């Protein structure tokens, strides 16, 4: 009995779902044994779809950044600035350099990991660039933002 193309494709899809470990092991071995062919095809695809790839990356970056901003309250926790372009992530413990080094300055991977962890609020907060830079300056003796410093002086 001859099968139609749709029937054969349907059967193959079902078989692959049932044997997913076997299929992924085969694919991994195939990529390893045919690395130059796989890379060549990928490079050809990249050249043909460079604008599409750029647009996709911009959309993904904007989405995860918006998710981060919403997760941390949508405004600077010091001065209340809410313009998205001015907002940035602050490492509360001052370990931002070590954290970025852990991800080799790949912010996409860093944000994805933070999203997976549920945007931890004990290590990070949302600040505007002004407040974040004021806190991180090396000649800032008390490690406070000027807004915090003024607030503390007013209530002493």
C-alpha positions, 0 to 999 in steps of 0.5 A, a space after each residue: 500500500 502506498 502512503 501519501 506524503 502527508 500520511 508519511 510526514 504525520 507518521 514520522 512526526 509521531 515517531 520522532 515525538 515517541 523517540 525524542 532521545 534517539 532523534 536528538 542523539 542522532 542529530 548531535 552525532 550528525 552535527 559533530 561528524 559534519 561540522 563544516 557542512 552544518 556551519 556552511 549552511 548556517 553561514 549561508 542562512 545568516 547572509 541571506 537573512 541578516 536583516 531578519 536576524 537583526 530585527 528578531 534580536 531587537 524584538 527579543 532584547 526589547 521584550 526581555 528588557 521590558 519584562 525586567 523593568 516591569 518585574 522591578 516596579 517600572 521606576 527608579 527606586 530612588 528618585 521615581 524616574 519612569 522613562 524606560 530609556 533611562 532605567 537600568 539594573 543595579 546590583 545592590 551588593 555592588 557585585 555587578 562586575 563579577 556578575 557580568 564577568 560570569 556571563 562574559 558581558 552577554 546581557 542577553 544570557 544574564 537577563 534570561 537567567 535572571 528571568 528564569 530565577 524569577 527576577 530576584 529582588 534581594 540582589 537587584 533593583 531598578 535605578 535610573 542611570 543618574 542614581 546608578 552612576 552616582 552610587 557606583 562612583 569610586 569617590 563616593 564615600 558613603 555609597 549613597 545616591 545624592 537623593 538618599 543622602 539629601 533625604 537622610 540629612 533632612 531627617 537627622 
